[in-house]
Amino acid sequence: MSERTTRAGFVAILGAPNVGKSTLLNQLIGTKVSIVTPKVQTTRRRILGITIRGNTQMLFVDTPGIFRPRGRRLLEKAMVRAAWAAASDADLVLPVIDARRGLDRESREVLGGLRDHPAPRFLVVNKIDLVKDKRQLLPLVDEANRLLACERTFLVSALTRDGLEDLLDAVAARLPEGPWLFPEGQVSDLRVPELAAEITREQAFLQLQQELPYSLTVETEAWTESEDGSEVRIDQTIYVARESHKPIVLGKGGQRIRAIGEKARKQLEWLLGKRVHLFLYVKVRERWMEDPERYARMGLEFPR
């Protein structure tokens, strides 16, 4: 590390569901630390991604998409609360909007909700690769800044990395002076078994498509390394809330659970750099979304 004055700080990435926050986080960090699917409510917990730019350690916080929880859905309330809490604790906030979708109701509510947060803000307009005429973005940027005054605006594509280098440079320069908060080389505060559970949940979302019961969670129950460290056995349980959900996850003749396991195993082998033996089980845990212990395992505060 350089002898120059160091900088460090938390950068909260906020936005409505499916504006590309998790893809943005992964691209800013340079590796996968947050799962990505086309489905809303994929990100349930605060995910911290860590990267270094010059003498600055940047701690990017991916948050659940902010939306209006329906009725008494406790998990939804906990997710939204976690997102706003991340903004309150941040040194810099990146409100993200979808260039093609524009300022829909949810994005307007996010921008409005940030007005009372004291942290400086950089507006990030993502998915510009989906907009053919970039001139169409100027009215969007103007209106967004009228709703929420931001110090700077960045037009980016997380998918193609267009504009991300400029964003990283600006974030690094804007964070406060201070010591680094994590060891050099660490890319997340998520423990490896927790990340492994997220990878399997990602594949469950992708494989189940429209049949997915949203009351599904994955927990790593056992992690056994070989003596030479070249292989690992991972035992995970996919918990569903109803008995009727179990056959949906298993699929005919167990085909779906095998597909989930195979895709997750390949992802894990790539991430861990070793051979993975993944064993998946499906169990019913009724009313788990009303159990404070389950929220604690997801890093969420149980709403009371």
Contacts in CASP RR format, 6 or more apart in sequence:
PFRMAT RR
TARGET T0000
AUTHOR 0000-0000-0000
METHOD contacts of the structure
MODEL  1
MSERTTRAGFVAILGAPNVGKSTLLNQLIGTKVSIVTPKVQTTRRRILGI
TIRGNTQMLFVDTPGIFRPRGRRLLEKAMVRAAWAAASDADLVLPVIDAR
RGLDRESREVLGGLRDHPAPRFLVVNKIDLVKDKRQLLPLVDEANRLLAC
ERTFLVSALTRDGLEDLLDAVAARLPEGPWLFPEGQVSDLRVPELAAEIT
REQAFLQLQQELPYSLTVETEAWTESEDGSEVRIDQTIYVARESHKPIVL
GKGGQRIRAIGEKARKQLEWLLGKRVHLFLYVKVRERWMEDPERYARMGL
EFPR
1 55 0 8 1.000
1 180 0 8 1.000
1 184 0 8 1.000
2 54 0 8 1.000
2 55 0 8 1.000
4 55 0 8 1.000
5 55 0 8 1.000
5 177 0 8 1.000
5 178 0 8 1.000
6 55 0 8 1.000
6 56 0 8 1.000
6 57 0 8 1.000
6 177 0 8 1.000
6 178 0 8 1.000
6 179 0 8 1.000
6 180 0 8 1.000
7 55 0 8 1.000
7 56 0 8 1.000
7 57 0 8 1.000
7 172 0 8 1.000
7 175 0 8 1.000
7 176 0 8 1.000
7 177 0 8 1.000
7 178 0 8 1.000
8 56 0 8 1.000
8 57 0 8 1.000
8 58 0 8 1.000
8 59 0 8 1.000
8 175 0 8 1.000
8 176 0 8 1.000
8 178 0 8 1.000
8 179 0 8 1.000
8 180 0 8 1.000
8 181 0 8 1.000
9 57 0 8 1.000
9 58 0 8 1.000
9 59 0 8 1.000
9 91 0 8 1.000
9 92 0 8 1.000
9 175 0 8 1.000
9 176 0 8 1.000
9 181 0 8 1.000
10 59 0 8 1.000
10 61 0 8 1.000
10 86 0 8 1.000
10 89 0 8 1.000
10 90 0 8 1.000
10 91 0 8 1.000
10 92 0 8 1.000
11 58 0 8 1.000
11 59 0 8 1.000
11 60 0 8 1.000
11 61 0 8 1.000
11 90 0 8 1.000
11 91 0 8 1.000
11 92 0 8 1.000
11 93 0 8 1.000
11 94 0 8 1.000
11 171 0 8 1.000
11 175 0 8 1.000
12 61 0 8 1.000
12 63 0 8 1.000
12 86 0 8 1.000
12 87 0 8 1.000
12 89 0 8 1.000
12 90 0 8 1.000
12 92 0 8 1.000
12 93 0 8 1.000
12 94 0 8 1.000
12 119 0 8 1.000
13 21 0 8 1.000
13 24 0 8 1.000
13 25 0 8 1.000
13 60 0 8 1.000
13 61 0 8 1.000
13 62 0 8 1.000
13 63 0 8 1.000
13 94 0 8 1.000
13 96 0 8 1.000
13 124 0 8 1.000
14 21 0 8 1.000
14 63 0 8 1.000
14 65 0 8 1.000
14 66 0 8 1.000
14 83 0 8 1.000
14 86 0 8 1.000
14 87 0 8 1.000
14 93 0 8 1.000
14 94 0 8 1.000
14 95 0 8 1.000
14 96 0 8 1.000
14 110 0 8 1.000
14 114 0 8 1.000
15 21 0 8 1.000
15 63 0 8 1.000
15 65 0 8 1.000
15 66 0 8 1.000
15 83 0 8 1.000
15 95 0 8 1.000
15 96 0 8 1.000
15 97 0 8 1.000
15 106 0 8 1.000
15 107 0 8 1.000
15 110 0 8 1.000
16 65 0 8 1.000
16 66 0 8 1.000
16 67 0 8 1.000
16 97 0 8 1.000
16 98 0 8 1.000
16 104 0 8 1.000
16 106 0 8 1.000
16 107 0 8 1.000
16 109 0 8 1.000
16 110 0 8 1.000
17 40 0 8 1.000
17 41 0 8 1.000
17 65 0 8 1.000
17 66 0 8 1.000
17 67 0 8 1.000
17 106 0 8 1.000
18 38 0 8 1.000
18 40 0 8 1.000
18 98 0 8 1.000
19 65 0 8 1.000
19 96 0 8 1.000
19 97 0 8 1.000
19 98 0 8 1.000
19 101 0 8 1.000
19 107 0 8 1.000
19 126 0 8 1.000
19 127 0 8 1.000
20 36 0 8 1.000
20 96 0 8 1.000
20 98 0 8 1.000
20 126 0 8 1.000
20 127 0 8 1.000
20 158 0 8 1.000
21 43 0 8 1.000
21 62 0 8 1.000
21 63 0 8 1.000
21 65 0 8 1.000
21 96 0 8 1.000
22 34 0 8 1.000
22 35 0 8 1.000
22 36 0 8 1.000
22 42 0 8 1.000
22 43 0 8 1.000
22 47 0 8 1.000
22 62 0 8 1.000
23 36 0 8 1.000
23 158 0 8 1.000
23 159 0 8 1.000
24 96 0 8 1.000
24 124 0 8 1.000
24 126 0 8 1.000
24 156 0 8 1.000
24 158 0 8 1.000
25 33 0 8 1.000
25 34 0 8 1.000
25 47 0 8 1.000
25 49 0 8 1.000
25 60 0 8 1.000
25 62 0 8 1.000
26 32 0 8 1.000
26 33 0 8 1.000
26 34 0 8 1.000
26 36 0 8 1.000
26 158 0 8 1.000
27 158 0 8 1.000
27 159 0 8 1.000
27 161 0 8 1.000
27 164 0 8 1.000
28 49 0 8 1.000
28 51 0 8 1.000
28 58 0 8 1.000
28 60 0 8 1.000
28 164 0 8 1.000
28 167 0 8 1.000
28 168 0 8 1.000
29 49 0 8 1.000
29 50 0 8 1.000
29 51 0 8 1.000
29 60 0 8 1.000
29 187 0 8 1.000
29 188 0 8 1.000
30 51 0 8 1.000
30 187 0 8 1.000
31 187 0 8 1.000
31 271 0 8 1.000
32 267 0 8 1.000
32 271 0 8 1.000
33 47 0 8 1.000
33 48 0 8 1.000
33 49 0 8 1.000
33 62 0 8 1.000
33 187 0 8 1.000
33 188 0 8 1.000
33 190 0 8 1.000
33 195 0 8 1.000
34 43 0 8 1.000
34 47 0 8 1.000
34 49 0 8 1.000
34 62 0 8 1.000
34 198 0 8 1.000
35 42 0 8 1.000
35 43 0 8 1.000
35 198 0 8 1.000
35 199 0 8 1.000
35 201 0 8 1.000
35 202 0 8 1.000
35 205 0 8 1.000
36 42 0 8 1.000
36 202 0 8 1.000
37 202 0 8 1.000
37 205 0 8 1.000
37 206 0 8 1.000
39 205 0 8 1.000
39 212 0 8 1.000
40 65 0 8 1.000
40 67 0 8 1.000
41 64 0 8 1.000
41 65 0 8 1.000
41 76 0 8 1.000
41 79 0 8 1.000
41 214 0 8 1.000
42 202 0 8 1.000
42 205 0 8 1.000
43 62 0 8 1.000
43 63 0 8 1.000
43 64 0 8 1.000
43 65 0 8 1.000
43 79 0 8 1.000
44 64 0 8 1.000
44 75 0 8 1.000
44 79 0 8 1.000
44 298 0 8 1.000
44 300 0 8 1.000
45 64 0 8 1.000
45 82 0 8 1.000
45 298 0 8 1.000
45 299 0 8 1.000
45 300 0 8 1.000
46 61 0 8 1.000
46 62 0 8 1.000
46 63 0 8 1.000
46 82 0 8 1.000
46 85 0 8 1.000
46 86 0 8 1.000
46 299 0 8 1.000
47 61 0 8 1.000
47 62 0 8 1.000
47 63 0 8 1.000
47 188 0 8 1.000
47 190 0 8 1.000
48 59 0 8 1.000
48 60 0 8 1.000
48 61 0 8 1.000
48 62 0 8 1.000
48 188 0 8 1.000
48 189 0 8 1.000
48 190 0 8 1.000
49 59 0 8 1.000
49 60 0 8 1.000
49 61 0 8 1.000
49 62 0 8 1.000
49 187 0 8 1.000
49 188 0 8 1.000
49 189 0 8 1.000
50 57 0 8 1.000
50 58 0 8 1.000
50 59 0 8 1.000
50 60 0 8 1.000
50 182 0 8 1.000
50 185 0 8 1.000
50 186 0 8 1.000
50 187 0 8 1.000
50 188 0 8 1.000
50 189 0 8 1.000
51 57 0 8 1.000
51 58 0 8 1.000
51 60 0 8 1.000
51 168 0 8 1.000
51 187 0 8 1.000
52 58 0 8 1.000
52 180 0 8 1.000
52 184 0 8 1.000
52 185 0 8 1.000
53 168 0 8 1.000
53 169 0 8 1.000
53 171 0 8 1.000
53 172 0 8 1.000
54 172 0 8 1.000
56 171 0 8 1.000
56 172 0 8 1.000
56 173 0 8 1.000
56 175 0 8 1.000
57 180 0 8 1.000
57 181 0 8 1.000
57 182 0 8 1.000
58 168 0 8 1.000
58 171 0 8 1.000
58 172 0 8 1.000
58 175 0 8 1.000
59 181 0 8 1.000
59 182 0 8 1.000
61 86 0 8 1.000
61 90 0 8 1.000
63 82 0 8 1.000
63 83 0 8 1.000
63 86 0 8 1.000
63 87 0 8 1.000
64 79 0 8 1.000
64 80 0 8 1.000
64 82 0 8 1.000
64 83 0 8 1.000
65 79 0 8 1.000
65 80 0 8 1.000
65 83 0 8 1.000
66 80 0 8 1.000
66 83 0 8 1.000
66 84 0 8 1.000
66 106 0 8 1.000
66 109 0 8 1.000
66 110 0 8 1.000
67 76 0 8 1.000
67 80 0 8 1.000
67 106 0 8 1.000
68 106 0 8 1.000
68 109 0 8 1.000
69 76 0 8 1.000
69 77 0 8 1.000
69 80 0 8 1.000
70 76 0 8 1.000
73 289 0 8 1.000
74 289 0 8 1.000
74 290 0 8 1.000
74 302 0 8 1.000
74 303 0 8 1.000
75 289 0 8 1.000
75 295 0 8 1.000
75 300 0 8 1.000
77 303 0 8 1.000
78 295 0 8 1.000
78 300 0 8 1.000
78 301 0 8 1.000
78 302 0 8 1.000
78 303 0 8 1.000
79 300 0 8 1.000
81 300 0 8 1.000
81 301 0 8 1.000
81 303 0 8 1.000
82 299 0 8 1.000
82 300 0 8 1.000
82 301 0 8 1.000
84 113 0 8 1.000
85 301 0 8 1.000
87 93 0 8 1.000
87 114 0 8 1.000
87 117 0 8 1.000
87 119 0 8 1.000
88 117 0 8 1.000
90 117 0 8 1.000
90 119 0 8 1.000
91 119 0 8 1.000
91 120 0 8 1.000
91 175 0 8 1.000
91 176 0 8 1.000
92 119 0 8 1.000
92 120 0 8 1.000
92 121 0 8 1.000
92 122 0 8 1.000
92 171 0 8 1.000
92 174 0 8 1.000
92 175 0 8 1.000
93 114 0 8 1.000
93 117 0 8 1.000
93 119 0 8 1.000
93 120 0 8 1.000
93 121 0 8 1.000
93 122 0 8 1.000
94 121 0 8 1.000
94 122 0 8 1.000
94 123 0 8 1.000
94 124 0 8 1.000
94 171 0 8 1.000
95 110 0 8 1.000
95 111 0 8 1.000
95 114 0 8 1.000
95 121 0 8 1.000
95 123 0 8 1.000
95 124 0 8 1.000
95 148 0 8 1.000
95 150 0 8 1.000
96 124 0 8 1.000
96 125 0 8 1.000
96 126 0 8 1.000
97 103 0 8 1.000
97 107 0 8 1.000
97 111 0 8 1.000
97 123 0 8 1.000
97 124 0 8 1.000
97 125 0 8 1.000
97 126 0 8 1.000
97 140 0 8 1.000
97 144 0 8 1.000
98 107 0 8 1.000
98 126 0 8 1.000
98 127 0 8 1.000
99 125 0 8 1.000
99 126 0 8 1.000
99 127 0 8 1.000
99 128 0 8 1.000
99 130 0 8 1.000
99 131 0 8 1.000
99 137 0 8 1.000
99 140 0 8 1.000
99 155 0 8 1.000
100 127 0 8 1.000
100 130 0 8 1.000
100 131 0 8 1.000
101 107 0 8 1.000
102 140 0 8 1.000
103 111 0 8 1.000
103 140 0 8 1.000
103 143 0 8 1.000
103 144 0 8 1.000
103 147 0 8 1.000
108 147 0 8 1.000
111 144 0 8 1.000
111 147 0 8 1.000
111 148 0 8 1.000
112 147 0 8 1.000
112 148 0 8 1.000
114 121 0 8 1.000
114 148 0 8 1.000
115 148 0 8 1.000
120 151 0 8 1.000
120 174 0 8 1.000
121 148 0 8 1.000
121 149 0 8 1.000
121 150 0 8 1.000
121 151 0 8 1.000
122 150 0 8 1.000
122 151 0 8 1.000
122 152 0 8 1.000
122 153 0 8 1.000
122 154 0 8 1.000
122 167 0 8 1.000
122 170 0 8 1.000
122 171 0 8 1.000
122 174 0 8 1.000
123 141 0 8 1.000
123 144 0 8 1.000
123 145 0 8 1.000
123 148 0 8 1.000
123 150 0 8 1.000
123 152 0 8 1.000
123 153 0 8 1.000
123 154 0 8 1.000
124 153 0 8 1.000
124 154 0 8 1.000
124 156 0 8 1.000
124 167 0 8 1.000
125 137 0 8 1.000
125 140 0 8 1.000
125 141 0 8 1.000
125 144 0 8 1.000
125 153 0 8 1.000
125 154 0 8 1.000
125 155 0 8 1.000
125 156 0 8 1.000
126 156 0 8 1.000
126 157 0 8 1.000
126 158 0 8 1.000
127 157 0 8 1.000
127 158 0 8 1.000
127 159 0 8 1.000
128 134 0 8 1.000
128 137 0 8 1.000
128 155 0 8 1.000
128 156 0 8 1.000
128 157 0 8 1.000
128 162 0 8 1.000
129 157 0 8 1.000
129 159 0 8 1.000
129 160 0 8 1.000
129 162 0 8 1.000
131 137 0 8 1.000
134 155 0 8 1.000
137 155 0 8 1.000
141 153 0 8 1.000
141 155 0 8 1.000
144 150 0 8 1.000
144 153 0 8 1.000
145 153 0 8 1.000
151 174 0 8 1.000
152 170 0 8 1.000
154 163 0 8 1.000
154 166 0 8 1.000
154 167 0 8 1.000
154 170 0 8 1.000
155 163 0 8 1.000
156 162 0 8 1.000
156 163 0 8 1.000
156 164 0 8 1.000
156 167 0 8 1.000
157 163 0 8 1.000
158 164 0 8 1.000
182 189 0 8 1.000
188 195 0 8 1.000
190 198 0 8 1.000
192 223 0 8 1.000
192 272 0 8 1.000
193 220 0 8 1.000
193 223 0 8 1.000
193 234 0 8 1.000
194 220 0 8 1.000
195 271 0 8 1.000
196 220 0 8 1.000
196 223 0 8 1.000
196 234 0 8 1.000
196 236 0 8 1.000
196 268 0 8 1.000
197 218 0 8 1.000
197 219 0 8 1.000
197 220 0 8 1.000
197 236 0 8 1.000
198 218 0 8 1.000
199 264 0 8 1.000
199 267 0 8 1.000
199 268 0 8 1.000
199 271 0 8 1.000
200 218 0 8 1.000
200 236 0 8 1.000
200 238 0 8 1.000
200 260 0 8 1.000
200 261 0 8 1.000
200 264 0 8 1.000
200 278 0 8 1.000
200 280 0 8 1.000
201 216 0 8 1.000
201 217 0 8 1.000
201 218 0 8 1.000
202 264 0 8 1.000
202 267 0 8 1.000
203 260 0 8 1.000
203 261 0 8 1.000
203 263 0 8 1.000
203 264 0 8 1.000
203 267 0 8 1.000
204 212 0 8 1.000
204 216 0 8 1.000
204 218 0 8 1.000
204 238 0 8 1.000
204 249 0 8 1.000
204 260 0 8 1.000
205 212 0 8 1.000
206 263 0 8 1.000
207 256 0 8 1.000
207 259 0 8 1.000
207 260 0 8 1.000
207 263 0 8 1.000
208 248 0 8 1.000
208 249 0 8 1.000
208 256 0 8 1.000
211 248 0 8 1.000
212 248 0 8 1.000
213 240 0 8 1.000
213 241 0 8 1.000
213 242 0 8 1.000
213 245 0 8 1.000
213 248 0 8 1.000
215 240 0 8 1.000
215 241 0 8 1.000
215 242 0 8 1.000
215 245 0 8 1.000
215 288 0 8 1.000
215 289 0 8 1.000
216 238 0 8 1.000
216 239 0 8 1.000
216 240 0 8 1.000
216 241 0 8 1.000
216 245 0 8 1.000
216 249 0 8 1.000
217 238 0 8 1.000
217 239 0 8 1.000
217 288 0 8 1.000
217 294 0 8 1.000
217 298 0 8 1.000
218 236 0 8 1.000
218 237 0 8 1.000
218 238 0 8 1.000
218 239 0 8 1.000
219 236 0 8 1.000
219 237 0 8 1.000
219 239 0 8 1.000
219 297 0 8 1.000
220 234 0 8 1.000
220 235 0 8 1.000
220 236 0 8 1.000
221 235 0 8 1.000
221 236 0 8 1.000
221 237 0 8 1.000
222 233 0 8 1.000
222 234 0 8 1.000
222 235 0 8 1.000
223 232 0 8 1.000
223 233 0 8 1.000
223 234 0 8 1.000
223 235 0 8 1.000
224 232 0 8 1.000
224 233 0 8 1.000
224 234 0 8 1.000
225 231 0 8 1.000
225 232 0 8 1.000
226 232 0 8 1.000
229 274 0 8 1.000
230 274 0 8 1.000
230 275 0 8 1.000
231 274 0 8 1.000
231 275 0 8 1.000
231 276 0 8 1.000
231 277 0 8 1.000
232 272 0 8 1.000
232 274 0 8 1.000
232 275 0 8 1.000
232 276 0 8 1.000
232 277 0 8 1.000
233 277 0 8 1.000
233 279 0 8 1.000
234 268 0 8 1.000
234 276 0 8 1.000
234 277 0 8 1.000
234 278 0 8 1.000
234 279 0 8 1.000
235 279 0 8 1.000
235 281 0 8 1.000
236 278 0 8 1.000
236 279 0 8 1.000
236 280 0 8 1.000
236 281 0 8 1.000
237 280 0 8 1.000
237 281 0 8 1.000
237 282 0 8 1.000
237 283 0 8 1.000
238 249 0 8 1.000
238 257 0 8 1.000
238 260 0 8 1.000
238 280 0 8 1.000
238 281 0 8 1.000
238 282 0 8 1.000
238 283 0 8 1.000
239 283 0 8 1.000
239 284 0 8 1.000
239 285 0 8 1.000
239 288 0 8 1.000
240 246 0 8 1.000
240 248 0 8 1.000
240 249 0 8 1.000
240 282 0 8 1.000
240 283 0 8 1.000
240 284 0 8 1.000
240 285 0 8 1.000
241 284 0 8 1.000
241 285 0 8 1.000
241 286 0 8 1.000
241 287 0 8 1.000
241 288 0 8 1.000
241 289 0 8 1.000
242 284 0 8 1.000
242 286 0 8 1.000
243 284 0 8 1.000
245 284 0 8 1.000
246 282 0 8 1.000
246 284 0 8 1.000
248 256 0 8 1.000
249 256 0 8 1.000
249 257 0 8 1.000
249 260 0 8 1.000
249 282 0 8 1.000
250 256 0 8 1.000
250 257 0 8 1.000
250 282 0 8 1.000
251 257 0 8 1.000
257 280 0 8 1.000
257 282 0 8 1.000
260 280 0 8 1.000
261 278 0 8 1.000
261 280 0 8 1.000
264 278 0 8 1.000
264 280 0 8 1.000
265 276 0 8 1.000
265 277 0 8 1.000
265 278 0 8 1.000
268 276 0 8 1.000
268 278 0 8 1.000
269 275 0 8 1.000
269 276 0 8 1.000
285 291 0 8 1.000
285 294 0 8 1.000
288 294 0 8 1.000
292 302 0 8 1.000
295 301 0 8 1.000
295 302 0 8 1.000
296 302 0 8 1.000
END
